[in-house]
Amino acid sequence: MELDHKPGVEDLKAAAWKEARRDGIFAGLTSGLAGALVGSKFMGFGRNKTIISGALTGLLSGYFFTQAFLSSNMARLRSKSVSSDTETDPWPPK
């Protein structure tokens, strides 16, 4: 095992996916809560409809937020990769 282990492409993709899942889960939970609150207070849904609207809102928004965060993280990785490939600094960092 090397001490100077540089993460490979697969490690970076896995980290980007993990971050996107974490952020998507948080976004889904908060929007599901907000959807349930809106359904019960402002739309006058009963208990079952409120639970269903909160669950569907949370699942759908969590999925779409996860996809958006994953796309953003992958774009950030691509830009870092391109910038490190085209770097023209004659003095590399120590």
Sequence and secondary structure as in RCSB ss.txt:
>XXXX:A:sequence
MELDHKPGVEDLKAAAWKEARRDGIFAGLTSGLAGALVGSKFMGFGRNKTIISGALTGLLSGYFFTQAFLSSNMA
RLRSKSVSSDTETDPWPPK
>XXXX:A:secstr
  TT    HHHHHHHHHHHHHHHHHHHHHHHHHHHHHHHHHTS   HHHHHHHHHHHHHHHHHHHHHHHHHHHHH
HHHHHHHHHHS   SS   
